[in-house]
Amino acid sequence: MTDVPRTIEDQRELEEACDRFAGATRLALDTEFTRERTYTPKLGLIQVSDGESHVLIDPLAVDDLKPFLALLENPDILKILHAPREDLEIFVKLSGEVCAPIFDTQTAASFAGCGYSMSYQNLVRDLVGERVPKLQTRTDWLRRPLTVDQKKYAILDVVHLHLMHDILSEKLESLGRTEWVEQEFRTLERLTYDEDPMQYYRRVKQSWRLTRRQLGVLQLLCDWREREAASRDTIRQGVAPDDALVDLAKMQPSSKDEMRSLKRLHPREISRSGSTWIRLIEKGKALSDAELPPSIPSPVSDPVLLARVDFLGSALRIRAMEMGLSHEVLAKKRALEELVKNVTRGKDDPFPEEISGWRRDVLGDYLLRVLSGRVAFRLDPEATSSPLEAIELEDR
């Protein structure tokens, strides 16, 4: 274990520390928070390292985090984090600004051939040869005072990030994948976590089963739930589960009594919000056709299309093995499904957004050749990496 880190609990100390950190070219960052039953995460601790000094910032003790937020917004400081989506969400909600530039060691590791979605502990073990314990993973980081063991555990999440940044950067450079990773980082930086609540209906799993009229109702209900969860500071599903909103959009009850027949709606929530739901349902029913959201594409179910998706997935795995990458880095199944559907429909540009940038450069022609039958595969039992190899066929 490392030494007990300095904990900043005073505004003047925070300002002095941030003044020193402002001269750094890169900072390693992490946060500890809780969010099990709240709409927004509750920040409990901030870990910062410039590679030489490591400190903990107690956000519950200092008066104003602006000096620290200024570091996040400084474009001359590279921010090194591991799997930072939730950290970035917290930072954006605190400052209203995007934290950039960043270096995500988890993403970088996947492009360097270290494995997909590597945990911090495993990556430190593989790259640095050190062991990071998991003794405090269920800590309530909002409870004070923090123990010595909690502080030692928390600071370990940043003390190795500078060295891992160096190692991974060298690996990526040798593989010629630095630009690929930088494109991924820019995508992360653009995430503001301030999505339009009117688009949350697209996240509901069964929304593709609804008509456009029903989707119009679901869109309004999801928008209401998002704002309601924020005002109550509770999780979305605690206000109304997804499938309950789907039932409301599909059945479109006109009274609270009708709503009580829907199993997933809690009677207390019906009493509290039923009148609002009825108003939103009526509003959705009155939308003009031009105001209705577009239909949501259904999952691929046609056996022929499913077979093409599976075949394309196998081809993708072979290409990934040839490149020394996990196939998830190249493309997810959802993107392959959309590509197959677009090609089948004869769409001019069949590539979904998920297969763009470097992915399209590396995979585009290959995937289209596979789908058109211009690439076949043969078994090579003596191969050391993949037993299958791609064979280019003559144009036909």
Backbone torsions as a table, in degrees:
resi	resn	phi	psi	omega
1	MET	NA	152.2	179.6
2	THR	-82.0	172.5	176.3
3	ASP	-67.8	162.7	177.2
4	VAL	-66.4	121.7	-176.9
5	PRO	-75.8	155.5	174.4
6	ARG	-68.9	133.8	178.6
7	THR	-111.8	123.4	-178.8
8	ILE	-90.5	117.2	-178.1
9	GLU	-127.2	12.7	-175.4
10	ASP	-131.2	140.1	-176.6
11	GLN	-62.0	-41.3	179.9
12	ARG	-65.1	-40.5	176.7
13	GLU	-62.1	-39.4	179.2
14	LEU	-62.7	-45.5	-179.1
15	GLU	-62.9	-41.1	-179.9
16	GLU	-66.5	-43.1	-179.6
17	ALA	-65.0	-41.8	-179.1
18	CYS	-69.4	-31.1	174.4
19	ASP	-62.1	-39.9	178.1
20	ARG	-69.3	-43.8	-178.5
21	PHE	-66.2	-23.6	-178.1
22	ALA	-64.0	-20.1	178.5
23	GLY	-88.1	-0.5	-178.7
24	ALA	-81.7	151.5	174.9
25	THR	-89.3	-17.7	177.2
26	ARG	-153.9	147.9	178.7
27	LEU	-133.3	137.9	172.5
28	ALA	-92.0	133.4	-173.6
29	LEU	-133.2	151.2	170.2
30	ASP	-158.8	164.2	176.6
31	THR	-135.4	157.3	169.1
32	GLU	-120.3	136.0	-175.1
33	PHE	-155.0	169.8	172.7
34	THR	-127.2	146.1	178.5
35	ARG	-156.4	20.5	-173.5
36	GLU	-58.5	-39.4	-174.7
37	ARG	-127.2	18.7	-178.2
38	THR	-120.8	155.6	-179.8
39	TYR	-67.9	-42.6	178.8
40	THR	-113.6	148.6	177.5
41	PRO	-66.1	145.6	179.0
42	LYS	-103.6	112.5	-174.8
43	LEU	-71.9	127.3	-179.1
44	GLY	-112.4	-24.0	-176.4
45	LEU	-164.5	147.5	175.6
46	ILE	-124.8	129.6	177.7
47	GLN	-108.3	133.9	-177.7
48	VAL	-136.9	137.9	174.8
49	SER	-143.3	137.2	173.6
50	ASP	-100.8	10.6	-179.6
51	GLY	100.4	-21.1	179.1
52	GLU	-117.8	-47.0	177.8
53	SER	-111.3	141.7	-178.1
54	HIS	-126.1	128.7	-178.8
55	VAL	-134.3	156.4	171.3
56	LEU	-108.2	135.9	175.1
57	ILE	-109.3	124.4	178.9
58	ASP	-92.3	102.6	-177.2
59	PRO	-70.7	-14.2	178.3
60	LEU	-83.8	-13.3	-175.9
61	ALA	-105.2	-34.9	-178.3
62	VAL	-79.1	156.6	-176.2
63	ASP	-81.2	-35.3	-171.3
64	ASP	-150.1	125.2	-178.8
65	LEU	-87.8	7.2	-176.1
66	LYS	-54.4	-40.8	178.4
67	PRO	-59.1	-38.7	177.4
68	PHE	-71.3	-41.3	-179.8
69	LEU	-62.7	-30.7	177.5
70	ALA	-63.8	-33.1	176.1
71	LEU	-65.4	-41.1	-179.9
72	LEU	-62.2	-35.9	-175.7
73	GLU	-87.0	-6.1	-177.9
74	ASN	-74.7	114.1	-177.3
75	PRO	-71.2	-11.1	-179.3
76	ASP	-89.8	-3.8	180.0
77	ILE	-111.7	121.1	174.5
78	LEU	-78.3	129.0	178.8
79	LYS	-100.3	118.5	-178.6
80	ILE	-101.3	123.7	-179.1
81	LEU	-139.7	168.0	174.8
82	HIS	-120.6	124.9	-179.1
83	ALA	46.6	65.6	-163.7
84	PRO	-91.8	9.6	-173.3
85	ARG	-54.5	-46.3	-178.5
86	GLU	-72.7	-34.4	175.3
87	ASP	-62.2	-44.6	180.0
88	LEU	-63.8	-36.7	177.0
89	GLU	-59.7	-44.8	179.2
90	ILE	-62.7	-46.3	-177.6
91	PHE	-61.5	-41.7	-179.9
92	VAL	-65.3	-40.5	-179.9
93	LYS	-68.1	-30.0	178.9
94	LEU	-74.3	-42.4	-171.0
95	SER	-108.1	-22.6	-174.0
96	GLY	77.5	5.2	-179.1
97	GLU	-120.3	154.3	177.9
98	VAL	-79.3	135.8	178.0
99	CYS	-82.6	113.5	-176.0
100	ALA	-155.7	153.2	-7.3
101	PRO	-78.1	160.1	-178.8
102	ILE	-127.6	162.5	171.4
103	PHE	-136.2	113.1	-179.0
104	ASP	-96.9	113.2	-176.5
105	THR	-67.5	-28.1	178.0
106	GLN	-68.1	-47.1	177.5
107	THR	-63.4	-45.6	-179.8
108	ALA	-59.3	-40.0	-179.8
109	ALA	-63.4	-37.9	-179.8
110	SER	-66.6	-33.5	178.5
111	PHE	-80.5	-21.2	178.8
112	ALA	-87.7	4.2	178.3
113	GLY	79.9	19.6	-179.2
114	CYS	-86.6	-10.5	-177.1
115	GLY	124.0	154.6	-175.8
116	TYR	-90.1	134.6	174.9
117	SER	55.7	46.1	-179.5
118	MET	-67.1	137.3	174.3
119	SER	-71.9	159.2	178.8
120	TYR	-60.9	-43.5	-178.7
121	GLN	-60.3	-45.9	-178.2
122	ASN	-68.3	-36.6	-179.3
123	LEU	-69.7	-39.8	175.7
124	VAL	-61.4	-42.7	179.1
125	ARG	-60.1	-46.3	-174.4
126	ASP	-74.8	-37.1	-174.9
127	LEU	-92.8	-37.1	-172.8
128	VAL	-105.3	-23.9	-177.9
129	GLY	78.9	21.4	178.6
130	GLU	-112.1	158.7	178.8
131	ARG	-108.3	126.4	175.8
132	VAL	-106.7	116.6	-177.7
133	PRO	-70.3	159.3	179.7
134	LYS	-114.4	31.8	-170.3
135	LEU	-71.3	-22.7	-173.1
136	GLN	-114.4	24.9	-174.1
137	THR	-66.0	-22.4	-179.1
138	ARG	-108.9	24.4	-179.8
139	THR	-68.7	142.4	169.0
140	ASP	-85.2	99.7	-173.5
141	TRP	-76.6	-1.9	175.9
142	LEU	-94.4	-8.6	-178.1
143	ARG	-85.5	136.8	179.2
144	ARG	-122.8	149.3	1.4
145	PRO	-81.7	154.9	173.4
146	LEU	-76.7	142.0	179.5
147	THR	-81.7	165.8	176.6
148	VAL	-59.6	-43.7	-179.7
149	ASP	-63.3	-38.1	177.3
150	GLN	-63.1	-42.3	-179.7
151	LYS	-66.9	-42.3	178.1
152	LYS	-63.2	-41.8	179.0
153	TYR	-63.7	-45.3	-175.7
154	ALA	-63.0	-42.3	-175.1
155	ILE	-70.6	-23.2	178.4
156	LEU	-62.7	-19.4	-179.2
157	ASP	-73.7	-7.8	178.4
158	VAL	-124.7	-17.8	-171.4
159	VAL	-67.5	-22.5	-178.5
160	HIS	-100.0	-4.7	-171.4
161	LEU	-67.5	-35.7	179.9
162	HIS	-64.3	-45.5	179.4
163	LEU	-65.0	-40.1	179.5
164	MET	-67.2	-33.8	175.3
165	HIS	-61.1	-43.3	179.1
166	ASP	-63.7	-46.9	-177.7
167	ILE	-64.2	-46.9	-177.2
168	LEU	-68.6	-38.5	178.6
169	SER	-61.1	-40.4	178.7
170	GLU	-65.8	-42.2	178.4
171	LYS	-62.4	-45.3	-178.0
172	LEU	-64.6	-40.0	178.6
173	GLU	-63.2	-42.6	-179.1
174	SER	-67.6	-28.4	179.2
175	LEU	-88.7	-7.1	-178.0
176	GLY	71.7	30.4	-175.3
177	ARG	-116.0	13.0	-178.7
178	THR	-59.8	-44.7	-178.9
179	GLU	-66.0	-36.1	177.2
180	TRP	-58.6	-48.7	-177.5
181	VAL	-65.8	-38.8	179.3
182	GLU	-63.9	-33.8	174.2
183	GLN	-63.0	-40.6	177.7
184	GLU	-63.7	-41.6	179.7
185	PHE	-63.9	-39.4	179.7
186	ARG	-64.4	-34.4	175.8
187	THR	-63.0	-44.1	177.6
188	LEU	-62.2	-41.0	-178.3
189	GLU	-64.4	-29.2	-178.6
190	ARG	-77.6	-13.4	-179.7
191	LEU	-71.4	114.9	-179.7
192	THR	-101.1	-8.5	-179.3
193	TYR	54.6	32.2	177.7
194	ASP	-126.4	49.0	-175.7
195	GLU	-64.7	146.8	177.1
196	ASP	-60.7	119.7	179.9
197	PRO	-56.6	-23.1	179.8
198	MET	-71.8	-6.0	178.7
199	GLN	-104.3	-0.3	-177.3
200	TYR	-68.2	-21.4	179.9
201	TYR	-60.2	-25.6	-178.8
202	ARG	-70.1	-16.8	179.1
203	ARG	-82.5	-16.5	-176.3
204	VAL	-71.1	125.2	-169.7
205	LYS	-59.0	-40.9	-175.0
206	GLN	-93.9	11.9	-176.1
207	SER	-64.7	-25.7	-179.3
208	TRP	-66.0	-17.7	179.9
209	ARG	-79.0	-11.6	-172.6
210	LEU	-91.4	152.3	172.6
211	THR	-72.7	169.0	178.5
212	ARG	-62.1	-37.3	178.1
213	ARG	-63.1	-45.3	178.5
214	GLN	-66.4	-35.2	176.1
215	LEU	-64.0	-35.3	177.1
216	GLY	-60.4	-40.3	176.9
217	VAL	-68.7	-45.5	-179.7
218	LEU	-60.3	-39.0	179.2
219	GLN	-59.4	-45.2	179.5
220	LEU	-66.6	-39.6	-179.9
221	LEU	-66.9	-40.6	179.2
222	CYS	-67.9	-37.8	176.5
223	ASP	-62.1	-44.2	177.8
224	TRP	-61.6	-46.1	-177.5
225	ARG	-61.5	-38.4	-179.2
226	GLU	-61.6	-46.0	-179.4
227	ARG	-70.3	-35.0	179.9
228	GLU	-68.5	-43.8	178.2
229	ALA	-61.7	-39.0	178.7
230	ALA	-65.3	-42.4	-178.0
231	SER	-69.8	-32.6	177.8
232	ARG	-87.0	-12.8	-174.0
233	ASP	53.7	56.0	177.4
234	THR	-137.3	168.0	-178.7
235	ILE	-70.5	153.3	-178.0
236	ARG	-56.5	-47.4	-176.1
237	GLN	-65.8	-20.4	176.5
238	GLY	-73.6	-21.5	175.8
239	VAL	-83.9	-51.5	177.6
240	ALA	-163.7	125.4	-179.6
241	PRO	-64.4	156.9	179.4
242	ASP	-54.3	-49.1	-175.2
243	ASP	-66.9	-25.0	175.5
244	ALA	-69.3	-39.9	177.6
245	LEU	-67.4	-36.6	175.8
246	VAL	-61.8	-43.7	178.1
247	ASP	-61.3	-42.3	178.9
248	LEU	-62.5	-42.5	-179.0
249	ALA	-67.9	-33.6	-177.3
250	LYS	-80.6	-45.9	-175.4
251	MET	-83.7	-31.0	178.5
252	GLN	50.4	58.5	179.6
253	PRO	-64.1	151.4	-178.4
254	SER	-110.3	5.1	178.9
255	SER	-151.0	161.2	177.6
256	LYS	-66.6	-33.0	178.2
257	ASP	-60.6	-42.1	178.0
258	GLU	-64.6	-34.9	-179.6
259	MET	-65.4	-29.3	-176.1
260	ARG	-68.0	-13.2	176.6
261	SER	-82.5	-10.4	179.3
262	LEU	-87.2	115.9	-168.3
263	LYS	-62.9	-33.5	-172.4
264	ARG	-84.9	-1.3	179.1
265	LEU	-95.3	122.4	-179.9
266	HIS	-73.1	134.9	-179.4
267	PRO	-54.4	-37.4	-179.9
268	ARG	-64.6	-38.5	179.5
269	GLU	-72.2	-33.0	176.2
270	ILE	-62.1	-44.5	178.9
271	SER	-63.8	-37.4	-176.2
272	ARG	-77.4	-42.2	-169.3
273	SER	-120.3	-2.1	-175.1
274	GLY	-55.2	-42.6	-179.5
275	SER	-63.4	-38.1	177.3
276	THR	-64.8	-42.0	179.1
277	TRP	-61.3	-42.3	179.7
278	ILE	-61.2	-42.6	179.1
279	ARG	-62.9	-42.4	-179.4
280	LEU	-68.5	-37.5	177.2
281	ILE	-62.2	-44.4	179.1
282	GLU	-64.9	-37.5	177.9
283	LYS	-64.7	-41.2	178.5
284	GLY	-65.7	-37.7	179.2
285	LYS	-67.9	-24.7	-177.8
286	ALA	-90.6	-3.3	-179.5
287	LEU	-64.4	143.4	174.5
288	SER	-74.4	163.1	179.4
289	ASP	-58.2	-36.8	-178.7
290	ALA	-67.8	-25.0	-178.9
291	GLU	-86.5	-13.0	-176.8
292	LEU	-73.7	144.9	177.5
293	PRO	-70.2	157.2	178.6
294	PRO	-69.1	157.3	176.7
295	SER	-62.2	149.4	177.7
296	ILE	-96.5	125.9	-178.1
297	PRO	-57.0	138.9	179.0
298	SER	-80.2	155.3	174.6
299	PRO	-60.3	153.1	178.9
300	VAL	-65.4	125.2	178.8
301	SER	-126.8	-18.3	179.2
302	ASP	-63.6	127.9	-176.4
303	PRO	-57.1	-37.5	-179.7
304	VAL	-67.2	-45.3	179.1
305	LEU	-65.6	-39.3	178.2
306	LEU	-61.5	-39.9	178.6
307	ALA	-63.8	-38.6	178.8
308	ARG	-67.7	-37.8	177.5
309	VAL	-64.6	-44.6	179.4
310	ASP	-62.1	-42.5	179.5
311	PHE	-64.1	-42.1	178.7
312	LEU	-64.5	-37.4	177.3
313	GLY	-63.3	-38.9	177.5
314	SER	-65.6	-41.7	177.8
315	ALA	-62.9	-38.8	178.7
316	LEU	-63.9	-41.3	179.0
317	ARG	-62.4	-39.1	178.1
318	ILE	-63.7	-45.5	178.8
319	ARG	-62.7	-39.7	179.9
320	ALA	-63.1	-42.4	178.5
321	MET	-63.7	-38.9	178.0
322	GLU	-62.2	-33.0	-178.1
323	MET	-89.7	-5.4	-177.6
324	GLY	71.5	32.7	-178.7
325	LEU	-122.5	158.1	168.5
326	SER	-75.3	140.0	-176.2
327	HIS	-62.5	-26.5	179.5
328	GLU	-63.4	-26.1	178.4
329	VAL	-67.2	-35.1	-175.6
330	LEU	-77.4	-50.4	-179.1
331	ALA	-167.9	143.6	175.7
332	LYS	-87.2	162.4	-178.8
333	LYS	-59.3	-37.4	-179.7
334	ARG	-57.9	-40.9	179.3
335	ALA	-67.7	-37.3	178.1
336	LEU	-66.2	-38.8	177.6
337	GLU	-61.0	-45.8	-179.2
338	GLU	-64.9	-38.8	178.5
339	LEU	-63.1	-45.2	-180.0
340	VAL	-62.3	-43.4	179.5
341	LYS	-64.2	-41.7	-179.4
342	ASN	-65.9	-40.6	177.2
343	VAL	-64.9	-41.8	-180.0
344	THR	-62.5	-36.3	-179.6
345	ARG	-81.8	-5.4	179.6
346	GLY	75.7	27.1	-179.5
347	LYS	-65.3	137.2	-176.5
348	ASP	-56.8	-48.0	177.3
349	ASP	-116.5	97.0	-171.5
350	PRO	-80.7	-7.3	-171.5
351	PHE	-80.4	127.3	174.7
352	PRO	-73.2	168.2	-177.6
353	GLU	-59.7	-31.2	-178.6
354	GLU	-66.2	-21.3	176.7
355	ILE	-112.0	75.8	-179.5
356	SER	-137.7	178.8	178.9
357	GLY	59.7	-134.7	-177.6
358	TRP	-62.9	-31.8	-179.8
359	ARG	-63.2	-42.1	178.7
360	ARG	-67.4	-38.3	178.4
361	ASP	-61.0	-41.4	-174.5
362	VAL	-83.9	-36.4	-170.3
363	LEU	-108.1	-24.8	-167.2
364	GLY	-50.8	-60.5	-178.1
365	ASP	-61.9	-39.7	-179.1
366	TYR	-60.6	-48.2	-178.8
367	LEU	-64.2	-40.3	178.9
368	LEU	-66.9	-37.0	177.8
369	ARG	-66.7	-38.2	176.9
370	VAL	-62.3	-47.0	-178.2
371	LEU	-66.0	-30.6	-178.8
372	SER	-87.4	-0.4	178.0
373	GLY	83.6	11.8	-178.9
374	ARG	-89.8	-0.8	173.9
375	VAL	-127.1	128.5	176.2
376	ALA	-120.4	173.7	-177.7
377	PHE	-132.4	140.9	177.6
378	ARG	-130.6	154.0	-177.3
379	LEU	-81.5	129.1	175.2
380	ASP	-121.8	92.8	-174.2
381	PRO	-64.0	-15.2	-179.4
382	GLU	-94.5	-0.5	-179.2
383	ALA	-66.0	142.4	-178.3
384	THR	-90.5	-24.4	-178.5
385	SER	-105.4	-66.7	179.9
386	SER	-115.2	129.8	179.1
387	PRO	-71.2	-11.5	177.9
388	LEU	-108.7	141.9	173.9
389	GLU	-127.9	145.8	-178.6
390	ALA	-79.5	137.7	178.9
391	ILE	-119.9	121.5	176.5
392	GLU	-76.2	125.3	177.9
393	LEU	-97.3	159.6	175.9
394	GLU	-65.5	148.0	177.8
395	ASP	-56.4	138.9	177.9
396	ARG	-145.2	NA	NA
